[in-house]
Amino acid sequence: MSQDATMPVKDSTDRKITYETVYQSLYDSIITGRFEPGKTLTIRGLAEELDVSPMPVRESIRRLVALGALEMQTTRRVAVAEMTENRYREIVTARILLEPEISAQAIAHSTPALIRKLETIDDEIEAALDRGDADAYSLKNWEFHFTLYRAAHCPIMLRLIESIWLQFGPFMRIIVGRLGTSYMVDQHINAITALKNKDEDALREAIRQDIYDGMDRIGKKLLGHTATQ
């Protein structure tokens, strides 16, 4: 009997699923701040943690390095990117240019189901604030923004915004952890109201203020200054 008849052989679909699963796991860990800035990661360590072979980890790391979320140190080690003055200023500028605009584009695709989903996420954010749960806040804050942004059906802008969030997510998590969630100001309710009213200007302003609130905290604590409005 041939080997093909006795042994299952993984095809390219299996490999793609494994790669996408590994990439998504690392993506989520970085964008929600589970990996702290400067943290050194090894391919072998990540492969053991995720219970996969090194190959999908290596491929995922290459993609995340290209997006600026990770920095290559050696062929076997990478680190979560650190914040610099120039990186901070570019992130603030890019967010202000892209995120209010993609939010406004979502108005044309707004549905009662989308609004209900955003309201549910915002309730979960409030619950995290009440509990002082920084991890849940970070995750739900990300979920709120990307639920809104995906509704715009602007894949190019969405990919750009994802790459930006990968570069500041770990820093936001640090700030939330240091200050405590009692310091967080919820701008999302204004965004939801503007979406209900189909008010592009109000929605842009709500997202713009949300960005400044978050980036100001990063700038003050890590770089000693605020984001300029």
WODAQUI-V193725 format. One record per residue. N is the residue number from 1. RES is the residue in three letters. SS is DSSP state (a for helix, b for strand, c for the rest). PSI is psi in whole degrees, 0 to 359 (999 if undefined). Layout:
N;RES;SS;PSI / N;RES;SS;PSI
//
This chain:
1;MET;c;139 / 2;SER;c;161 / 3;GLN;a;323 / 4;ASP;a;330 / 5;ALA;a;341 / 6;THR;a;339 / 7;MET;c;131 / 8;PRO;c;139 / 9;VAL;c;125 / 10;LYS;c;132 / 11;ASP;c;185 / 12;SER;a;332 / 13;THR;a;317 / 14;ASP;a;316 / 15;ARG;a;321 / 16;LYS;a;318 / 17;ILE;a;316 / 18;THR;a;314 / 19;TYR;a;312 / 20;GLU;a;323 / 21;THR;a;315 / 22;VAL;a;313 / 23;TYR;a;315 / 24;GLN;a;323 / 25;SER;a;314 / 26;LEU;a;320 / 27;TYR;a;310 / 28;ASP;a;320 / 29;SER;a;323 / 30;ILE;a;312 / 31;ILE;a;334 / 32;THR;c;3 / 33;GLY;c;17 / 34;ARG;c;328 / 35;PHE;c;121 / 36;GLU;c;152 / 37;PRO;c;136 / 38;GLY;c;350 / 39;LYS;c;129 / 40;THR;b;134 / 41;LEU;b;145 / 42;THR;b;150 / 43;ILE;a;316 / 44;ARG;a;316 / 45;GLY;a;317 / 46;LEU;a;321 / 47;ALA;a;319 / 48;GLU;a;318 / 49;GLU;a;321 / 50;LEU;a;355 / 51;ASP;c;51 / 52;VAL;c;173 / 53;SER;c;162 / 54;PRO;a;336 / 55;MET;a;307 / 56;PRO;a;332 / 57;VAL;a;315 / 58;ARG;a;317 / 59;GLU;a;320 / 60;SER;a;319 / 61;ILE;a;319 / 62;ARG;a;318 / 63;ARG;a;319 / 64;LEU;a;329 / 65;VAL;a;317 / 66;ALA;a;329 / 67;LEU;c;353 / 68;GLY;c;3 / 69;ALA;c;328 / 70;LEU;b;154 / 71;GLU;b;127 / 72;MET;b;128 / 73;GLN;c;309 / 74;THR;c;185 / 75;THR;c;343 / 76;ARG;c;352 / 77;ARG;b;141 / 78;VAL;b;164 / 79;ALA;b;149 / 80;VAL;b;134 / 81;ALA;c;142 / 82;GLU;c;160 / 83;MET;c;134 / 84;THR;c;167 / 85;GLU;a;312 / 86;ASN;a;319 / 87;ARG;a;317 / 88;TYR;a;311 / 89;ARG;a;320 / 90;GLU;a;321 / 91;ILE;a;315 / 92;VAL;a;312 / 93;THR;a;314 / 94;ALA;a;319 / 95;ARG;a;316 / 96;ILE;a;326 / 97;LEU;a;320 / 98;LEU;a;315 / 99;GLU;a;319 / 100;PRO;a;325 / 101;GLU;a;315 / 102;ILE;a;329 / 103;SER;a;315 / 104;ALA;a;325 / 105;GLN;a;335 / 106;ALA;a;340 / 107;ILE;a;320 / 108;ALA;a;340 / 109;HIS;a;11 / 110;SER;c;139 / 111;THR;c;161 / 112;PRO;a;326 / 113;ALA;a;319 / 114;LEU;a;315 / 115;ILE;a;318 / 116;ARG;a;319 / 117;LYS;a;317 / 118;LEU;a;322 / 119;GLU;a;321 / 120;THR;a;315 / 121;ILE;a;320 / 122;ASP;a;323 / 123;ASP;a;321 / 124;GLU;a;325 / 125;ILE;a;315 / 126;GLU;a;321 / 127;ALA;a;321 / 128;ALA;a;321 / 129;LEU;a;316 / 130;ASP;a;324 / 131;ARG;a;345 / 132;GLY;c;32 / 133;ASP;c;96 / 134;ALA;a;324 / 135;ASP;a;313 / 136;ALA;a;321 / 137;TYR;a;312 / 138;SER;a;315 / 139;LEU;a;314 / 140;LYS;a;328 / 141;ASN;a;315 / 142;TRP;a;315 / 143;GLU;a;320 / 144;PHE;a;308 / 145;HIS;a;315 / 146;PHE;a;339 / 147;THR;a;316 / 148;LEU;a;313 / 149;TYR;a;321 / 150;ARG;a;331 / 151;ALA;c;341 / 152;ALA;c;340 / 153;HIS;c;47 / 154;CYS;c;80 / 155;PRO;a;328 / 156;ILE;a;311 / 157;MET;a;322 / 158;LEU;a;317 / 159;ARG;a;320 / 160;LEU;a;317 / 161;ILE;a;321 / 162;GLU;a;317 / 163;SER;a;326 / 164;ILE;a;315 / 165;TRP;a;326 / 166;LEU;a;335 / 167;GLN;a;345 / 168;PHE;a;351 / 169;GLY;a;312 / 170;PRO;a;327 / 171;PHE;a;321 / 172;MET;a;319 / 173;ARG;a;322 / 174;ILE;a;315 / 175;ILE;a;316 / 176;VAL;a;318 / 177;GLY;a;323 / 178;ARG;a;318 / 179;LEU;a;333 / 180;GLY;c;151 / 181;THR;a;347 / 182;SER;a;342 / 183;TYR;a;355 / 184;MET;c;133 / 185;VAL;c;124 / 186;ASP;c;107 / 187;GLN;c;357 / 188;HIS;a;329 / 189;ILE;a;325 / 190;ASN;a;324 / 191;ALA;a;318 / 192;ILE;a;317 / 193;THR;a;316 / 194;ALA;a;323 / 195;LEU;a;317 / 196;LYS;a;320 / 197;ASN;a;357 / 198;LYS;c;43 / 199;ASP;c;98 / 200;GLU;a;315 / 201;ASP;a;317 / 202;ALA;a;323 / 203;LEU;a;315 / 204;ARG;a;316 / 205;GLU;a;322 / 206;ALA;a;316 / 207;ILE;a;321 / 208;ARG;a;315 / 209;GLN;a;324 / 210;ASP;a;319 / 211;ILE;a;312 / 212;TYR;a;320 / 213;ASP;a;311 / 214;GLY;a;315 / 215;MET;a;331 / 216;ASP;a;318 / 217;ARG;a;319 / 218;ILE;a;313 / 219;GLY;a;316 / 220;LYS;a;316 / 221;LYS;a;325 / 222;LEU;a;331 / 223;LEU;a;351 / 224;GLY;c;15 / 225;HIS;c;175 / 226;THR;c;165 / 227;ALA;c;134 / 228;THR;c;126 / 229;GLN;c;999
//
